[in-house]
Amino acid sequence: MPAGTPAEISKKLFDAAQDVLRRPEVSAALAREGAEVAMSKSPEEFAAFLVDDNRFWARLVKDAGVKAE
């Protein structure tokens, strides 16, 4: 969602996504694609995960010397 989205809207969307991810048919479909469902406790925890994940991939790409063509 866009930066500056009100916290109450972020929480509402986060809760809706959590409800969907708890459905057995959704986690089964994701598992068939090789994805693993890991639930965050809050929008803030998820945001922190994204920051850490971005740092991990950026460092991996840099260390591997990958260049865009």
Secondary structure, DSSP 8 states (H G I E B T S, - for coil): --TT--HHHHHHHHHHHHHHHTSHHHHHHHHHTT------SSHHHHHHHHHHHHHHHHHHHHHHT----
